[in-house]
Amino acid sequence: MNDSTVTLPWLVIRQDDNGNRYRVGRYATRAEAQKIVDSLGDRGHKQLYWVERIGQNAGA
């Protein structure tokens, strides 16, 4: 497998106080993405962080 075939379907999203959303990173597993969310929360960041799967909101 080369780098072009790696699938990273899990996103960590951050929402700031103004409602703007930003992608923090992409990850191979939900568990990996959740670790990032947990570590950011543990640092005392006041923004909202969560995990989404690419395409989960398609058509919404």
LINWOCOR-V723430 format. One record per residue. N is the residue number from 0. RES is the residue in one letter. D_FIRST is the distance of its C-alpha to the first C-alpha in Angstrom with 1 decimal. Layout:
n->N res->RES d_first->D_FIRST
n->N res->RES d_first->D_FIRST
//
This chain:
n->0 res->M d_first->0.0
n->1 res->N d_first->3.8
n->2 res->D d_first->6.9
n->3 res->S d_first->8.1
n->4 res->T d_first->6.3
n->5 res->V d_first->7.5
n->6 res->T d_first->10.8
n->7 res->L d_first->13.9
n->8 res->P d_first->16.8
n->9 res->W d_first->19.3
n->10 res->L d_first->21.7
n->11 res->V d_first->24.5
n->12 res->I d_first->27.5
n->13 res->R d_first->30.7
n->14 res->Q d_first->34.1
n->15 res->D d_first->36.8
n->16 res->D d_first->40.6
n->17 res->N d_first->41.0
n->18 res->G d_first->38.5
n->19 res->N d_first->35.9
n->20 res->R d_first->32.3
n->21 res->Y d_first->29.4
n->22 res->R d_first->25.7
n->23 res->V d_first->25.1
n->24 res->G d_first->21.3
n->25 res->R d_first->18.3
n->26 res->Y d_first->16.7
n->27 res->A d_first->14.2
n->28 res->T d_first->17.2
n->29 res->R d_first->20.8
n->30 res->A d_first->21.9
n->31 res->E d_first->20.1
n->32 res->A d_first->21.8
n->33 res->Q d_first->25.0
n->34 res->K d_first->25.1
n->35 res->I d_first->25.2
n->36 res->V d_first->27.9
n->37 res->D d_first->29.9
n->38 res->S d_first->29.7
n->39 res->L d_first->30.9
n->40 res->G d_first->33.7
n->41 res->D d_first->34.7
n->42 res->R d_first->35.3
n->43 res->G d_first->38.0
n->44 res->H d_first->36.5
n->45 res->K d_first->38.7
n->46 res->Q d_first->36.3
n->47 res->L d_first->34.8
n->48 res->Y d_first->31.1
n->49 res->W d_first->29.1
n->50 res->V d_first->25.8
n->51 res->E d_first->24.9
n->52 res->R d_first->22.2
n->53 res->I d_first->21.3
n->54 res->G d_first->23.5
n->55 res->Q d_first->25.7
n->56 res->N d_first->28.7
n->57 res->A d_first->28.2
n->58 res->G d_first->31.5
n->59 res->A d_first->33.5
//
